[in-house]
Amino acid sequence: MRVRLVHGFAQAPRIWEPVEAHLPRDWDVQAIAVPDGLDFVATAETLGMRGAQGTWVGYSMGGRLVLRLALERPDLVDRLVLISASAGVASPHEREQRRAEDENWAQQVEHVGVATFLERWHDQRLFESLPRSAAMLEVRARANSVQGVAHQLRVLGQGAQDPLWDRLGELEMPVLVVSGAWDRGYVELAERMGAAINGAEVVTVPSAGHSVPLERPAELAGVLADWLSSAADEGERA
């Protein structure tokens, strides 16, 4: 089983280590860094070229990127897993608001630096269920630059990307959509995406918020292992 993992905003491949520790040892698992300096579509396609064909798993921003990869290069995506992810912001007005918010955050990181920025980012209500001890902020601060974080906000953010809701029906590979039970906004998004994707399975991880890979790594690994093994068995029978 070849599995490629893509991290979220201002994170690093190492955030997947707690999940990888609980995945089957005989799987080919690789966490891939989000490339810097490219537009949204080019970023998704570059990830695909670096990771090659397999199962693609993306968390948050990484989920939006692997969703785009699956739409643009379905030949590279055997199975797709979206964790705490969205298909984008559909409303033009809300996208403009999100761009303005992301620009404010981008200016903050340019003013205070990555380490202080990450502390402020972590203080948002979205991450209130993620303990400071599990957030890997020091790892993330070392792995990211001011320019890289600002670029992700301005170019890879939900306000910048084209919404993909009207293209979800194009997906033909098996799809799993995961959210944390305490992350109510993303639970609703997961249900909406699941309803729009033919044959998609939707799973809610108990006692988890937005940061499922860091909050409940063992439980998430179990969800992935069960679903991927089942999807592989169905593919063999087909």
N, C-alpha and C positions, 0 to 999 in steps of 0.2 A: 504494500500500500504506500503510494507516494503522496505525501501531504505537505502542502506549503502554507505557512502561517504568516499573516500580514498584520502588523501592529497598528495601533491607533495613533491619534494626534500627539505629537511631541513625546513619543515613546521610543522604544528600541526593540530589536529582535529578542533581547534577553527577557522581556516581560513574559515571553511564552515559556520560559524554563519551568515554572511551577506546573504548567499544564503538560509539557513534554515529559516530565518525570513520571507521569501516570499513564502515558500512552504505551501501547505494545512495543516492546523492544525491537521487534523485527520489522517495524514500519520505517520507511524512508521519510523522516520528518525534518524539514528545514524551515527555520524562521528567516524571513527575508526583510532587509531594511527597505523602507520606502525611499526611492531615489529622490534627489533634490534638484530643484531648478527647472522642472518640466511642467507643462500644463497638465490638467487632470487626465485627459485621454492618453497622452504620451506616458504619464506616470504609470497608469494601469497597464499599458502595453509593454512597457519596460519591465515591470514586475513579471509579466508573463514570459518574456524572453529569458529573464534570469532564472525563473523557477521551473520552466518547461511544463509539460503536460502532467496533470495529476488532479488531486482534490485540493481546492483552494479554500482556505478558511481566513476570514477577515473580521477583525474587531473594530467597531465604530468607524473611524475614517478608513481603516483598512477594509472594512466590509463594503463601504461605498466603492472603493477602488476595485475590489475583486468582482463586485457586481458589474462594473463597467467592463472589466476584462472578460467576464463570461458573455456579455452581449457583443463585444467587438471580436473576441477570439474564442468562440465556443470550442474550437478544436483543442484548446489548451486546458479546458476545464471539464474534467470527467464528472466531478461532483462539486457542489458549491455550498459553503456554510457561511451564513451571515450572522454575526453576534453583535447585539446592541447596535444595529445598523439601521440605515434609512435609505430610501430610494431618492432622497433629495427633498428640497422644499418646493412644493408645487406652486404656491402663490407668488407671483412676481413681487407684490408688496412685501410679503414676509421674507423673500430672498433679499430684497434691498435692505430690510431691517437687519437681517443676519450679516450681510456684508459690512454694514456699519458697525455692528458689534465686534465682528472679527477684526476690522481695521483698528478699533480701539484696543483690542488685545494685542495686535501686532505692534502698535506704537508703545504699549507697555513693555513688551519684551525688549524692544529696541532701547528703551529708557533704563530698565532695571536689570537686564541680563536674564539668562535662562533660569538659574537656580531660584531667584526670587520670584520670577514669573511662575514657575511650576508650583511654588508654595501657594501663590494666589489662585492659580487655576484649580488646585486641589481643594481649596476652601469653598468651592461652589457647592450648592445643594445637590447637584447631580452626583457628586462623589462622597456624600455624607456617610454612606455605609462602607466606604473603603478606608480601613485603618491606615494611619500614617506609616506604620511599620510594614505594611504590605504594598505600599504605593510605588516603591522602587524609585523614589524621586532623585536620589543621588545618582543611580545608574542612568536615569533619563537625562539628568543635567549634563553628565559627562558625554553622552551620546549625541547631544543636539547642540547646534549653534544658534546664535541669535538670528542669523540670516535664514537658516533652515526652518526654524519655528515660524518666523514671520511669513516665509513663503507658503508654508502649509496653511496658515490662516487666510492669506490673501488669495491663494490659487487653488488649494485643495479643500477649502471649507464648503459647507453646505450652501452658503450664499453664492459661491462662485461656480459650483458645478451645475450642469444642466440636469434638471429633475428627470428621473428615469421611470416614473410610475407607469407611463403609457407604453413602456417597452417590456414590462415584466412578463407579459404573456409570450414573449419570444423565447424565453428560457426553456430548453428541452431536457437539460440534464437534471438529475436528482438534486433537490435543494432542501436544506435545513435552515430554518430561521430560529435563532435563539435569543432570549432576553432574560433579564433578571426579574424576579417576581416583584421586587420593590421599586423597579424602574417603570412606573406605570405608563409614562408617555411612550416608551419604547416597546412595552408590551403591546400597546395599541398599534404601533407601527408594524411590529412583527405580525400581528394578526392581519393587518391590511395587506402586507406583502404576501403572506401565506395564501390569502384568498385570491390574490391576483396571479399567482404562479401555479401553473398546472401541476398537481401532484405534490406540492411542497408540504413538508412536515414542519409544524411549529412546536417548539419546546420552551417551557418557562422553567428556569432554574430556581428552586426555592431558596429563600434567605439570601438573596443576592440583589445588588443594585445594578448600576450601569456597568461597573468594571468587573464583569463576570470572570474573565481569565485570572484576575488578581484576587478577587474575593472568594471564589469557589473553584480553584483550579482542578481539584480531584473530581468534583462533581461534573465539571465541564468536560474533562477528559473522558469520564464514563459515558456522557451523552454522545460525544464524538465517536468513541470506540463502538458503542452499540449501534449507532445509526450507520456509520461507515461500513461496519461488518455486514449489516442487513442490506445496505445498498449494493455492496459488492456481491452478495449472494443472489440478489434479485437480478443483477446484471449478468451473472453467469447462467442463471436459469433462462433468461431471455435469449 
